[in-house]
Amino acid sequence: MQKRLYMLAAVAVSVFVAGACADDFVEPPAPISKIVTFKATMNGASENPANSTTGTGSFTATLDTSTNVFVYDFTFTGLTSNVNNGHIHGPAVATANSGTTINFNTLAGAQFSFGATNGTGHGTVVLSPTTQITATVNGDSLKKLLFAGLTYVNIHTVNNPGGEIRGQITKQ
């Protein structure tokens, strides 16, 4: 009789432990999406070298860190002549110039008010390690540049082919 009690107690403990351990093997939840916002205010004084244009612009972007989807939108107004280029450049601090990373003119699916003095732009790009942005910059390295504040947005015009308005992109 006593052996049966020990046996039943052992089985009961085993069932309890197995049930408790089963909770430890629950499938992990999906990664939590974290949206990070980036902004820049564009003007001629931020160009390198600075210029006296009264044109201005505003740039906003979001990065979903779970999917690496980077979505940008910008507006510009009052430029001295028609727009002929627009880019995100990096790596660069606010007082330095650098090469193009994202070209608004050629990014697949992007919208850009090319050939106007006022307009908008919009685009989406995946910033994953396998996305090659330029010959030397992939999506992961561009993401690191954005978080470090080492990118700027630049709108180029006929009168200012090196750039008429510019703004350093910063994490908000």
N, C-alpha and C positions, 0 to 999 in steps of 0.2 A: 504494500500500500504506500509506504513511504517512498519507494522507488518511483511509483507512478506519479506521485505529487512532484518529485524532483523533475521527472520527465516532462510533465505538464508545465511546470514553471519554466523549464529550459525552452520549451516550444513557445510559450507565451513571450518570453524575453526575446527570442529570435524573431518572432513576428513583429514585435514592437520595434526592434532595432532595424529590421528590414524596411519597415514602413517609414521610420525616421530617416533612414539613409536615402530612400527613394526621393524624398524632397530635395536632397542635395544634388540630384541629377536632372533637375528641371532644365529644359532648354533655355539658354541665355536669351535675354531680350535683344531685339534689334538695336543697332547703334542709335543713340539719341541724336537727332539732327540739331546742330548748333549753327545758327545763322549769324555770320559776322558781317558788319557793315563797314564800308570804306567810303571816304568822301574826299573831294578836292574842290577848291575854289580857283577858277582860272582867270588870269588877268595878264596884261602886258608887263607889269612890274615884276612878275615871277619868272619871266623869260630870262634866258641866259645867252646873250646879253639882254637886259631889260629894254623895253620899248615903250612909247608913249600912247599906245592905242587905248581907246576908251572901251574896247570890246571886253566882254566878260563871259564867263561860262561856269557851269556847275556840273560836277560829276559825282554820281553815287553808284556804288556797286555792292552786291551781296555775295557772300561765299557760303554755301552750305557745306560744312566740314564733313558731313557724313557721306555726301555724294560727290564732293569736289566741284560742284556746279557753280561757276562764277558768272553772274549776270550784271551787266553794267548799263547805265543810262546816263546821258548827258545832254545839256542844252548849251547853246552859245548864242550871243546876240551882239550887234553893233560892231562887227569886224570891218576893217578898212577895205577889204576886197573879198572876192569869193574864196571859199575854202577849197584847197586842193589836196590836203592830206590830214590825217588825224591818227594818233598812236598813243599807246602806253609805252613808256620807255623805262629802262632799268638795266642794271642797278645804278642808282645815282642819288646823292643827297640833293637838297634843294638848290644848291649853288653850282651843281655840275651837270653836264650833259652826258647822255648815254645813248646806246643803240635802241632800236625798236624791239619791243617784245610782242605786242598785239597791234596789228595794223587794222584800223577800222575800215579802210578801203577794201581790203581783200578777205577779211574773216568771213568764212562761209555762213550765210544766213543773217549777217549783220545788216543793220540799217544805218545810213549815214547821210545827212543833208550835204552832199557834195556839190560844190559850185554855187553856194549861197553865202550871204553874210550873216544870216540868222538861221538856226536850225537845231536839229536833235540827232542823237545817235543811240543805238541800242544793239546789244549783242549778248551771246551766251557762249561760253567755252568751258570745257571740262579741264580742270587743273590737276590731272593725275600724273603719276610718274611716267606713264606711257604716252602721254600727250606731248608731242614735240611742238613747241611754240615757235622757236627759231632753231637755227643750227646748233646753238650753244645753250638754249634755255628750254627746259621741259616744264610741264605743268607744275610739278612739285617744287622746282626751284623758283618759278614765278610766284607761287604761293608763299614761299619763304621770304621773297623780296617784298611782297605786299605787307606781310606781318611785320617786317623790319622797317617799313616806311621808306624803302629805297626804290620807289617807282613814282613816275609822274605822268600826267596826261597832258597832251600837247595838241593844239589845233594849228595847222599851217595854212597860210593864205598865199595868194598870188603876190601881194605886196610884201609879205613876210614869209618867204619860203622856209626859213629856219624855224619858224614858229611865231605865231602872233599872240596867243594866250597859252598859259601853262599853269598847272597847279600840282603840288606835291600830294600824292595819295596817302592818306593816313587812316589807320584803323580807328573806329569810333568806339 
